[in-house]
Structure formats: structure tokens, C-alpha cells
Amino acid sequence: MSHKDLSRRDFIHTAGKAGVVAGLTGSVLTSFANAGSVHPVLLSAPDPVPYTQQPLPYSYTSLEPAIDAMTMEIHYTKHAATYAKNLSEAVVAENVNTSTMSLEDLLASISKYSTKMRNNAGGHYNHSLFWQFMNAPGKGGAPSAALTTAIQGSFGSMDGLKTKFNDAAKARFGSGWAWVIVKKDKTLDVVSTANQDNTLMDVSEVKGIPLFGLDVWEHAYYLKYQNKRPDYIGAWWSLVNWDYINNRYSKIG
């Protein structure tokens, strides 16, 4: 059986497990928002991320030529796998009950935990979503009518969104992420976070639910693009999985 077939089978199997915590995640995040926190986590977070690394929903070669197979394999099996491993160690060391606290809620109170927890909980969460934000070139569909309306309302046009997103990704000094987020008023915004932070974290200056995002750590692109980060950013748009993002957007709120 090929890696691609195995990944798809395992992904379908594990996706059902992930859904078990969906109701908990939405209710807990909503309660957190209603508690009057200085940094409230808004709305309800869709697609709760399990604490353990899940199989890729495609093969390492699926995203070529924009992302080469070797980069995908190293990124997934080395970098992302290490975040998941370190997260599992941190939750044991810091007595996190993963059966009652979702990963999203952990992120919402990350300031209470260690730097190891912050870096690896963020790294695991960000990468778990990142794989879903992409699909093979030409296989990702298009923005839904509802999302298109939101994009136009927040950025004027798709080109306006791309310009702001690309600028944020290019301007991120060192390592980090560019995100399109949904804010409390359900408008969209583009932000950038350092290292493995994201906008669910209570330490984030800007709060919102990540709708989609781009990893701009060098390990995500250096084998193919070297120092040409703008080329990687431009090529990445051919991979955007709008079908997944549309579904994610429909669940927020």
C-alpha cells in the first residue's frame, strides 16, 4: 500500500476521533470569551486539533512543484513530529488533563505555562492546520460566496487580501507565520506572529481565530527557494485549499 493510500485511510480514521472534542472546544472557548478576559477568545474555534500528530491527507509529492517532496517529508516527519513529541512531554510535566482541556483552550491560557509548552503547543497546532490549508495544485476549489463577501468587505478584493497577506509574510523578521484571522466582529484581518505563536494565544497582541495561514520558517521552503521567500509565498497560493477554508469559515461563530 502506498504512503498516499495509507495516509488517506488513517486520516479518515483519525478525523472522527478529532470530532469527539468539537463540542467541548466550542463551549469552553465561548465561556472563556464571556468571562471578560483582557484577551478574549472569540466565537467558537472550528476543527479542534488533537494533541497527537495526525497523518498527512496527501503524499509528500502532492504539492509539487510549489513545495517539493523532500521539504514536505522533512517538514512533517522531523519538524512537526518534534513539536508533537515535545508537546506530549510538556503536558505530562505540567499536569495538563488532555481529556478535559482542548488544545485550543490550552493556547488560550498559554501564559500560565512554560516556554516549552508555548513553543510546542503552538508549533503542533499551527502545523496541524497548515497541512489542511493546502491541496494539490488545481484541487483546492475557490472561495465560497460567503467568504468572498467577507474578503471584499475587509480587503476590497481578493487582490487586496493577497497583497496584505504577502506583505505580512515577507515582512516577518526571522521565523513565524502570516495569518488571515476572523475577529470577534467576524471581519477578517491579516496578521503575522513570531515563532510558533498564533492568535488564539492569550499572549497575542491581536486576537482572532486563524482562518488560514502560511509557515514562513526557513525549514518550510529553503531547500527549493533558498533565500527567496517572496517566490515561496507567491507559489504557495496555487496550493490554497479553499474547500477546506470555506468549510472552516462556515463553522466560525
C-alpha positions as CSV (number, residue, x, y, z in Angstrom):
1,M,0.0,0.0,0.0
2,S,1.4,3.4,-0.9
3,H,2.1,6.2,1.6
4,K,-0.6,8.2,-0.1
5,D,-3.2,5.5,0.3
6,L,-2.2,4.8,3.9
7,S,-2.3,8.5,4.8
8,R,-5.7,8.9,3.4
9,R,-7.1,5.9,5.2
10,D,-5.5,6.9,8.5
11,F,-6.6,10.5,8.1
12,I,-10.2,9.5,7.6
13,H,-10.0,7.1,10.6
14,T,-8.5,9.8,12.9
15,A,-10.7,12.6,11.7
16,G,-13.6,11.0,13.5
17,K,-11.7,10.9,16.8
18,A,-10.9,14.6,16.4
19,G,-14.6,15.4,16.2
20,V,-15.2,14.0,19.7
21,V,-13.8,17.1,21.3
22,A,-15.5,19.5,19.0
23,G,-18.4,20.3,21.3
24,L,-16.1,20.8,24.2
25,T,-13.8,23.1,22.4
26,G,-16.6,25.4,21.1
27,S,-18.3,25.6,24.5
28,V,-15.1,26.2,26.5
29,L,-13.9,28.9,24.2
30,T,-17.2,30.7,24.2
31,S,-17.2,30.6,28.0
32,F,-13.7,32.0,28.1
33,A,-14.9,34.9,25.9
34,N,-17.8,35.5,28.1
35,A,-15.6,35.6,31.2
36,G,-14.4,39.1,30.3
37,S,-10.8,38.3,29.7
38,V,-8.4,41.0,28.6
39,H,-7.7,38.9,25.6
40,P,-10.9,37.0,25.0
41,V,-11.0,34.1,22.6
42,L,-13.9,35.0,20.3
43,L,-16.6,32.9,18.8
44,S,-16.0,29.2,18.7
45,A,-13.0,27.5,17.2
46,P,-13.7,25.1,14.4
47,D,-11.9,21.8,13.6
48,P,-10.3,21.2,17.0
49,V,-6.8,19.9,16.8
50,P,-5.9,16.6,18.6
51,Y,-2.8,16.7,20.8
52,T,-1.2,14.0,18.7
53,Q,0.2,14.3,15.2
54,Q,-2.2,13.1,12.5
55,P,-1.3,11.5,9.1
56,L,-0.9,13.8,6.2
57,P,-4.1,13.9,4.0
58,Y,-1.9,13.6,0.9
59,S,1.5,12.2,-0.2
60,Y,4.8,14.1,0.1
61,T,4.8,14.7,-3.7
62,S,1.3,16.0,-3.9
63,L,2.2,19.7,-3.6
64,E,4.9,19.8,-6.2
65,P,6.1,21.9,-7.9
66,A,5.3,24.6,-5.4
67,I,6.6,22.5,-2.4
68,D,9.0,19.7,-3.2
69,A,8.7,16.2,-1.8
70,M,11.8,16.3,0.3
71,T,10.8,19.5,2.0
72,M,7.4,18.1,2.8
73,E,8.9,14.9,4.2
74,I,11.4,16.7,6.4
75,H,8.9,19.3,7.5
76,Y,6.3,16.7,8.5
77,T,8.4,13.8,9.9
78,K,11.1,15.9,11.6
79,H,9.9,19.5,12.5
80,A,6.2,18.9,13.0
81,A,6.8,15.5,14.6
82,T,9.2,17.1,17.1
83,Y,6.6,19.7,18.1
84,A,4.1,16.9,18.8
85,K,6.6,14.9,20.8
86,N,7.7,17.9,22.9
87,L,4.1,18.9,23.5
88,S,3.3,15.4,24.8
89,E,6.2,15.7,27.2
90,A,5.2,19.2,28.3
91,V,1.6,18.2,29.1
92,V,2.8,15.4,31.3
93,A,5.3,17.5,33.1
94,E,2.8,20.3,33.6
95,N,-0.2,18.2,34.6
96,V,-2.5,19.1,31.7
97,N,-5.5,16.9,31.5
98,T,-5.9,16.5,27.8
99,S,-9.2,14.7,28.2
100,T,-10.9,17.8,29.7
101,M,-8.8,20.6,28.2
102,S,-8.7,21.0,24.5
103,L,-5.6,22.2,22.7
104,E,-7.4,25.4,21.7
105,D,-8.2,26.2,25.4
106,L,-4.6,25.4,26.4
107,L,-3.5,28.0,23.8
108,A,-6.0,30.5,25.2
109,S,-4.3,30.3,28.6
110,I,-0.7,29.6,27.4
111,S,0.8,32.4,29.6
112,K,0.3,30.1,32.6
113,Y,2.6,27.5,31.2
114,S,6.3,27.1,30.3
115,T,8.1,28.3,27.2
116,K,8.4,24.7,26.1
117,M,4.6,24.4,26.2
118,R,4.1,27.7,24.4
119,N,6.5,26.8,21.6
120,N,5.4,23.2,21.1
121,A,1.7,23.6,21.6
122,G,1.8,26.5,19.1
123,G,4.0,24.5,16.7
124,H,1.8,21.5,16.8
125,Y,-1.4,23.4,16.4
126,N,-0.1,25.6,13.6
127,H,1.3,22.7,11.6
128,S,-1.7,20.5,12.1
129,L,-3.8,23.2,10.4
130,F,-1.2,24.1,7.8
131,W,-1.4,20.7,6.2
132,Q,-5.1,21.1,5.8
133,F,-4.8,24.6,4.4
134,M,-3.1,23.1,1.3
135,N,-4.1,20.8,-1.5
136,A,-2.6,19.6,-4.8
137,P,-2.4,22.4,-7.4
138,G,-5.8,22.9,-9.0
139,K,-7.6,20.8,-6.4
140,G,-8.4,23.4,-3.8
141,G,-11.6,24.9,-5.3
142,A,-12.4,28.6,-4.9
143,P,-13.6,30.9,-2.1
144,S,-17.3,30.5,-1.3
145,A,-19.8,33.3,-1.9
146,A,-19.9,34.0,1.9
147,L,-16.1,34.1,2.2
148,T,-15.8,36.2,-1.0
149,T,-18.2,38.7,0.5
150,A,-16.1,38.8,3.7
151,I,-12.9,39.2,1.8
152,Q,-14.4,42.1,-0.2
153,G,-15.7,43.7,3.0
154,S,-12.4,43.5,4.8
155,F,-9.8,43.9,1.9
156,G,-11.7,45.3,-1.0
157,S,-10.9,42.4,-3.3
158,M,-9.0,39.1,-3.4
159,D,-6.1,41.0,-4.8
160,G,-6.2,43.3,-1.8
161,L,-6.1,40.3,0.5
162,K,-3.2,38.7,-1.3
163,T,-1.2,42.0,-1.2
164,K,-1.7,42.4,2.5
165,F,-1.0,38.8,3.3
166,N,2.1,38.6,1.1
167,D,3.4,41.8,2.7
168,A,2.9,40.4,6.2
169,A,4.6,37.1,5.2
170,K,7.5,38.9,3.6
171,A,7.9,41.4,6.4
172,R,8.0,38.8,9.3
173,F,11.6,39.1,10.6
174,G,13.1,35.7,11.2
175,S,10.7,32.9,11.7
176,G,7.0,33.0,12.1
177,W,3.6,32.8,10.4
178,A,1.2,35.0,8.3
179,W,-2.5,34.5,9.1
180,V,-5.9,35.5,7.9
181,I,-8.0,35.6,11.0
182,V,-11.6,36.0,11.9
183,K,-12.1,38.7,14.6
184,K,-14.8,39.0,17.2
185,D,-17.0,41.1,14.9
186,K,-16.5,38.4,12.2
187,T,-14.5,40.7,9.9
188,L,-11.2,39.4,8.5
189,D,-7.8,40.7,9.2
190,V,-4.2,39.8,8.2
191,V,-1.6,39.5,11.0
192,S,1.8,38.0,11.5
193,T,3.0,36.1,14.6
194,A,6.6,35.3,15.6
195,N,8.0,31.8,16.0
196,Q,5.1,29.3,16.7
197,D,2.7,31.8,18.2
198,N,-0.8,32.2,16.9
199,T,-3.8,34.5,17.5
200,L,-5.6,32.1,19.9
201,M,-2.9,32.6,22.5
202,D,-3.6,35.0,25.4
203,V,-0.1,36.4,24.8
204,S,-1.1,37.5,21.2
205,E,-1.5,41.3,20.7
206,V,-4.2,40.6,18.1
207,K,-6.9,38.1,18.9
208,G,-8.9,36.0,16.4
209,I,-9.5,32.5,15.0
210,P,-6.9,31.5,12.4
211,L,-8.8,31.0,9.1
212,F,-5.7,30.1,7.2
213,G,-2.0,30.8,7.4
214,L,1.4,30.3,5.9
215,D,4.5,29.0,7.6
216,V,7.5,31.3,6.8
217,W,10.1,29.5,8.8
218,E,13.1,28.7,6.6
219,H,12.5,24.9,7.0
220,A,9.3,25.3,5.1
221,Y,10.9,26.5,1.9
222,Y,14.7,26.7,2.0
223,L,15.6,23.6,0.1
224,K,13.8,24.8,-3.0
225,Y,13.7,28.6,-2.7
226,Q,16.8,29.3,-0.6
227,N,16.6,33.0,0.5
228,K,13.8,33.8,-2.0
229,R,10.9,33.8,0.5
230,P,8.7,36.0,-1.8
231,D,8.9,33.3,-4.5
232,Y,7.7,30.7,-2.0
233,I,4.9,32.9,-0.9
234,G,3.8,33.5,-4.5
235,A,3.9,29.8,-5.4
236,W,2.0,28.9,-2.2
237,W,-1.2,30.5,-3.4
238,S,-1.6,27.7,-6.0
239,L,-2.0,25.2,-3.2
240,V,-4.6,27.0,-1.1
241,N,-7.3,24.6,-0.1
242,W,-10.4,26.9,-0.4
243,D,-12.8,24.0,0.0
244,Y,-11.4,23.3,3.5
245,I,-11.2,27.0,4.3
246,N,-14.7,27.6,3.2
247,N,-15.9,24.9,5.5
248,R,-13.9,26.2,8.3
249,Y,-15.2,29.7,7.8
250,S,-18.8,28.4,7.8
251,K,-18.3,26.9,11.3
252,I,-16.9,30.0,12.9
253,G,-19.4,31.9,15.1
